[in-house]
């Protein structure tokens, strides 16, 4: 499974979507592009064993950046640190699973 970070640029704002998918991220990008007036770009992917749990944890961590629906307004620091955040949470989830 993959966690992805997608950027959506519009004339007046840039927002981001964090999600998980079992399919190739480009397929997900094409599906999201349909009916979306902004230009979508795949920024980052992260392979994970924890799928939805990792995605949900990232959303909770970045919840203060929630914009509308599943879209977030992220800082450059958040975007650049996305992979490191995924790695840290993945490591913690793996540790918890192995030490139940």
C-alpha positions as CSV (number, residue, x, y, z in Angstrom):
1,X,0.0,0.0,0.0
2,X,1.1,3.6,-0.6
3,X,0.5,6.8,1.2
4,X,0.5,9.7,-1.2
5,X,0.7,13.5,-1.1
6,X,-1.1,15.3,-3.9
7,X,-0.9,19.0,-4.6
8,X,-3.8,21.0,-6.1
9,X,-3.0,24.4,-7.5
10,X,-5.7,26.8,-8.3
11,X,-5.4,30.5,-9.1
12,X,-6.2,31.5,-5.6
13,X,-4.8,28.7,-3.4
14,X,-2.7,25.5,-3.1
15,X,-4.1,22.6,-1.1
16,X,-2.9,19.1,-0.5
17,X,-4.5,15.7,-0.2
18,X,-3.1,12.8,1.8
19,X,-4.4,9.4,1.2
20,X,-3.6,5.8,0.8
21,X,-4.1,3.5,-2.2
22,X,-3.6,-0.1,-3.2
23,X,-3.3,0.9,-6.8
24,X,-0.6,2.9,-8.6
25,X,-0.6,6.5,-7.5
26,X,-0.9,7.8,-11.0
27,X,-4.2,6.0,-11.4
28,X,-5.4,7.7,-8.2
29,X,-4.2,11.0,-9.5
30,X,-6.1,10.6,-12.8
31,X,-9.3,9.7,-10.8
32,X,-9.0,12.8,-8.7
33,X,-8.2,15.0,-11.7
34,X,-11.6,14.2,-13.2
35,X,-14.0,16.9,-12.1
36,X,-11.2,18.9,-10.3
37,X,-10.7,22.4,-11.7
38,X,-7.2,22.7,-10.2
39,X,-3.9,21.3,-11.6
40,X,-3.0,18.1,-9.6
41,X,0.5,16.9,-9.1
42,X,1.8,13.9,-7.2
43,X,4.4,15.2,-4.7
44,X,5.4,12.2,-2.7
45,X,4.6,8.5,-2.1
46,X,5.5,6.3,0.8
47,X,5.2,2.5,0.8
48,X,3.6,1.2,4.0
49,X,2.4,-1.9,5.8
50,X,-0.1,0.1,7.8
51,X,-2.2,1.8,5.1
52,X,-5.3,3.4,6.5
53,X,-4.0,3.5,10.0
54,X,-0.9,5.5,8.9
55,X,-3.1,7.8,6.7
56,X,-5.5,8.5,9.6
57,X,-2.7,9.2,12.0
58,X,-1.1,11.7,9.6
59,X,-4.5,13.4,9.2
60,X,-4.8,13.7,12.9
61,X,-1.3,15.1,13.2
62,X,-1.9,17.7,10.5
63,X,-5.6,18.2,11.5
64,X,-5.0,21.9,12.3
65,X,-4.3,22.4,8.6
66,X,-7.7,21.0,7.5
67,X,-9.2,23.1,4.7
68,X,-12.3,21.4,3.5
69,X,-13.3,17.8,2.7
70,X,-10.1,15.8,2.5
71,X,-7.9,18.8,1.5
72,X,-5.3,20.5,3.7
73,X,-3.4,23.7,3.6
74,X,0.2,22.7,4.3
75,X,3.3,24.8,4.9
76,X,6.4,24.2,2.9
77,X,7.9,22.6,6.0
78,X,5.0,20.1,6.2
79,X,5.4,19.2,2.5
80,X,9.2,18.8,2.7
81,X,8.8,16.8,5.9
82,X,6.1,14.5,4.7
83,X,8.3,11.5,4.1
84,X,10.1,11.9,7.4
85,X,6.7,12.1,9.2
86,X,5.5,8.9,7.4
87,X,8.7,7.1,8.4
88,X,8.4,8.2,12.0
89,X,4.8,7.1,12.3
90,X,5.4,3.9,10.4
91,X,8.3,3.0,12.8
92,X,6.0,3.7,15.9
93,X,3.1,1.7,14.5
94,X,5.4,-1.3,13.7
95,X,6.9,-1.1,17.2
96,X,3.4,-1.0,18.8
97,X,2.3,-4.0,16.6
98,X,5.3,-6.1,17.5
99,X,5.0,-5.3,21.2
100,X,1.4,-5.8,21.9
